[in-house]
Amino acid sequence: MDRVIIIRYGEIFLKGKNKSYFESLLINNIKNSLKRYKFEFFRSQGRYIVGNYDINCEYEIIDSLKKVFGIYSLSVADRVETEYENGFAGVNESLKRLAMDAASDCLKPKPTFRMTVKRADKRIPMRSCEIAAFLADTVLKNTDFTVNLTYYDYEFFVDIRENGYSYVYSDVIYGSGGLPVGCSSKGMLLLSGGIDSPVAAYMMAKRGMKQVAVHFASPPYTSERATAKVAELRDIVDAYTAHMPLYVVPFTEIQLEIHEKCPAEFMITIMRRFMMRIATVLAKREGCTALVTGESLGQVASQTVESMTSTESCAGLPIFRPLIAFDKEETMALAQKIGTYETSIQPFEDCCTIFLPKNPSIHPNLKKVEEAERKLEIDELVKRAVEGTYKV
């Protein structure tokens, strides 16, 4: 009897002839997520199995796997030989142990259970429902459980695979779902130190997009600790994004130029336009085909339809906004779920809040914004910012 972790994928089932491509990406991401552990990995007819691992690391291994996009669910299981001709002896032994453990933990009088059997090995002549009835007798004989197929306290699973092994378990742990990171091209994420952009990274990774992050810093107005905070956010999100490089752009010179030469009402809009220009240059250098932001419609002055139209008009790539219809409570809840919230709310200023005008234009006119920009040496400022960019 071996202890293993069963991995099931979800949406990949729909990919038809391209299924093998998505599977290869998922397998690679699984192995990378577990690279600090010793384990064996093998496949079994639409299932992946992680075995021969250190039981003491089981919790950490499961936690890592739960963050791999493409995984629908996991189960810690006993792997036993099927032994059909011997009355499923090994399966019965494992079931007895699981049922007795469950009974000892249960505080409810007369608990109920159901037995679920999946029979992938069609060489066994019994139907799944017949095997389930046969195996349920083991639970009934060794506990005070009663059967209830509709309203049950416990469910015991037996997955009989075609490789001569059966997998016995009593719990299903749900993963992150989605698609394997790497199947949907590459995007460049504009990563601030706030709550929204790390969540946007998570959302795009869930749809299979590999990402590179860019952060705009304004020293000495923003501290080194502010940049360290952003790097910390990147490190947290890394568990989901399958590694996300981070570039930091010096943005002070551009902000000072805008502050000195442009109307205050358009400062935020013009700053965002510069960010889009610089991000586009860096994105093309990194082989990215889109930009990603954490913008949510109407959340702040720079996120109205007119503001977003003004900023995206100078971007040379499509802009994805996965949080566009989220309210702040939804974003905060997701940030707490993925572990970025506590870091995001640390009180370190980002570059957008340093030069924030008192009354920014909520509905900027694009022609007026472009006219205001003509006072700036746009190409030269972008060039110097790109040249000063460094990797963290």
N, C-alpha and C positions, 0 to 999 in steps of 0.2 A: 504494500500500500504506500503510494507516494503522495505527497502534498504538492499541488500545482495551482496555478492561477489560469483560469480560462478567460480568454479575451474574445469578445464578439464585436464585429463592426456592424454599422447600420446602413447609412445612405449609399455606401459603396455597392451594395446589392443591386442598385438601380443602374449601374454603369455599363451593363452589357459587354460588348466586345472590348471596351476600354478598362474593364474591371482590373485586369492584371497590373496596369499602370498605377492605379490608385492603391492597390494592395502593396505593391513594392514600395511606394512612398510611405505608407502607414507602417510597414514592417521596419523600414529604416528609421522612422521617427520613434518607434517603440524601443528599438535597440539603443538609439542615442539617449533616450530619456533614462535608460537603465545602465548606462555605461559605467557607472561607479560601483555596480554590483556584479557579483558572479552569478550566472544563471545559464540555463539551457533554453533554447527557443525552437519550437517546431510547430508545424501546421497539421491540422486534422479536419479536412473537409469543411471549409468555411469557418473554422475556429483557429485561433492561435493559442498556444500553450506555453507558459513560462514555468519551468521546473528546475529542480536541483538548485534552489536558492537558499540562502541563509534565512531560516525561519525568524530569527531575531530582527531581520530587516523587512519583514513582510509588510508592516504598516507603511514604511517609507516607500516600498516598491509600489504598493497599491495607490498611494497618494500621487506618485509620479505618473502612473498609468492613467489615473483619472484626469490628468491635465493634457493628455495626448488627444488632439482632435482626430476624429475618425473612429474612436472607440465608443461603442454604444453602451456596453456593460461588461462587468467583470464578475467572476465568482472564484472564491477559494474552494478547492475541491479535493477529495480523495480520488486518486487514480488507481483503479483496481482492474485486474483481468476479468473479462466478462463472464467466463465459465458458465455458459448457458446449460451445458449438459450436466453440470454439478449443482444445478439449482441456484445459480447466481450467488455462490457461496461468499465470494469477496464483497459483492455489492451488499448482501445482507449484513455482513459483519460491519461494514462502514455505516450503513443505515442504522443499525442498532446503536452504535456509538453516538451518532448525531442525534438520534431521537432521545436517548437517555440524557445527553447533555442538555438538550432543549427542555426536557421534563424537569431536570434539577434546577434550571434557571426560571422556570415558569411559576408565577405566583397565582395564576388564575385556576380555579377549580374546574376540572373536566375540560381541559383545552381540546381544541379541534385541530385537525390537520387534513391536508390533501397530498396525494402522491402524484407527481407529474413525471412522465417518462417520455423521452424522445429516442426513437430507435432509428439511427442512421444505418446500422448494420442490418441489412435486409436478409442476411443469411439466417437470422433468427426467425423461426416460423410464427412465433407468438406476436400478436398485435400489441401496440403500445399500451392500450387500455388493459389488456390481459396481464401484461407484465406489471403494470401499476397495481392491479388488484392483488397479484401474487406477492409483490414486495411489501405492500401495505400491512400484510399479516405480521411482518417482523416488528413494525412499530406498535401494532396493537398488542402483541404478546409481551413486549418489554416495557410498556408505559401504560398510563391510564388515559392516553389520548383516545378520542373518538373521531370518526371520519365525518367531514362535512366539505363537500366539493365546492360550495358556494361561499359560505361564511366561515373562514378558517383562521386559526391563530398562527399556524405554521404551515409551510409548504416545503416538502422534500423533493429534490430533483434528482433524476438519474438520466444521464445523457450517454447513450450507448453508441459509441462511435464505430466506424468501419475498420479501425486498426486493431481490434481485439481488446480494447480497453473501454471501461465505463467510468464516468466521472460523477461522483456523488457529492451533493452539496445542498445547503439549505438557505442560501442568501444570494441575492443579486445586487451588486453595487453598480449604480449607473455612472457612466463616464460623461465626457463633455460633448459627445456626438459630433456633428459637423463633418467636414471633409479633411483629409490629411493635409497638413501645411506643406506647401510646395506645388500643389496641383493647380493653383489659380494665379500663376504668374507672380510678380513681385511688385510691391508698392513701397512708397516712401512715406512714412508717418511723421507728421509734424507733432513732436512730443513736447508738451509743456510740462510744468510741474504741478498741474491741476488734476482734477478728478476725471475729466472727460477723455482726454487723449489715450491714457492707458487702457480704458475700457474700449475705445475705438479699435485699438490694436488687437485686443482680445476678440472683438466681433469679426474683424476681417480675417484673423487667423482661423476662426471657426469655419469660414468659407474657403479655407485652403490657401490664403494668400501669404506668401513669405514677405517679410517686411524689413526695411532698413529705417532707422529713426534719425531725425534731425532735430536738434534743439537750438534755439536762438538765445544767446546769453549777452548781457549788457554790463560787463565789468567797467568801472568799479561799482556801478549802481546795483548790480546783482552780485552776490558773494559766491565764492567757490563752493560754499555749502549748498547753495541753490542748484548748482550743476551736479553736485554729488547726490542730491535728492533725486534729480532726474535719472541719474545713472542707477540709483537704487530701484526706482520704478521700472526701468528697463530690465534689471535683473529679476524682479518679481515676475514680470510679464514673459520673460524668456522661457519659463517653464511651459507656456502655452504656445509661444511663437516659434519654437524650435530654433532658437538663437536669433537675436535681432541686434545687429551692429548699431552703434550710436555715434553720430557726428555732432559736434558743437560748432555753431557759427558765431563769430564775434559780430554783434549787431549794434554796438554803441554808436559807431560813427554814423551809420545810416539814421538812427533815431535822432541824433543831435542835428543832423542836416535837415531832417523833416521838421523838427521842433523849431529850427531857426527860420526856415524858408517857406513853410507851407501853413495854410490856415489851420488853426487848432481843431476845427470841427471835422477835418478830413485826416487827422493824424493817424488814427487807428486804421482807417481804410487803406491809407498809403503804406503804412507799416506792413499790413497783411499782404498787400500787393508785392512788396519787396520780398517778403517771405516766400510767396509763391514762385517768384522768379528764381530766387536762390535755390529753393527746393527742387525746382524743375531741372536746373543745371546739375545739381548733385544726383538727382534721381536718374537722369539719363546716363551719367557717369557710372552709376551702380547697376545699370540694366533694369531699372524699374519702369513699369508701364503706366503707373497711376500714382496720384498723391492721395493720402488718407488724412483726414482731420477729425477732431472730436466735436465738430460744430453741431448744435441743436437749434432748430429753427425758432427764432424769437427769444432765445435765452438771454443774450446780451446785445448791445448796440451793433456789434460787428457781425451778428448772425441773423440779421433780417434778410429777406430775399434780395433787396437792393444792395445791401452790403456784400453779400456773398457773390452776387452777380458782378459787382465791381472788382472784387478780389480775384475771382476765377477767370476774368477776361484776359489777364496777362499770364496765366498758367499755360504752359505748353503741353500739359497732360491732363487726362480726365481726373476729376476730384471725387473721391468716394467719401461719403459722410454717413457712416453706419448708425450714428446716434441722432439723425436728423429729426425723427419723430419722438424721441425719448423726452420725458420730463426729468427734472433734476433728481427727484426721488428714485426713479427707475435706474438712473445712472449710478447714483450713490449705492443702491442696493447691489448692483452688479459689481461695483468697485469693492464692496465689502466681501462679496462672494469670492472674488479672485485674489483678494489680499492686498490690493493697492491703496485702499481708502486711507488707512492710518498714515501712510507715507505721504499721500497727496495733500492731506490737510496740515502738514507741518508748515509753520509760518515763515516760508522763504519766498521772497518776491520773484516773479518771473518778469521777463523783459516787457511784456505788454502792459503791466500794471505800473511800471516806473514812470512813464511819460503819458499817463492817461489824462486826457483833457476833461474839464468839468462838464462840458456839454457836447459830446461827440454826435456827429450826424447819424441819425437812425436810418434815414432813407437817402443816402448819398446819390447825387446825380453823377453818372459815369463821366459825362463830358466835362463837368466841373472838376472832378477828381483828376482826370487826365491833364487838364489845363494847369492845375496846381502842381502836378508832378514835373512839368516842363522846366521848372526852376532848379531841378536836381540833375546831376550827372548820373543818370540811372545806370548805364552800362558800366561805368567806371566803379561806382559804388558796389554793384553786384560782383564785379570781377574781384575787387579787393576782399570782399566778404568771403567769397569762395576760396580765394588763395589763403585766407587765414583760418579756414576750417580745419579742425583737428578731430581725431577719433578718440573716443573714451572706451 
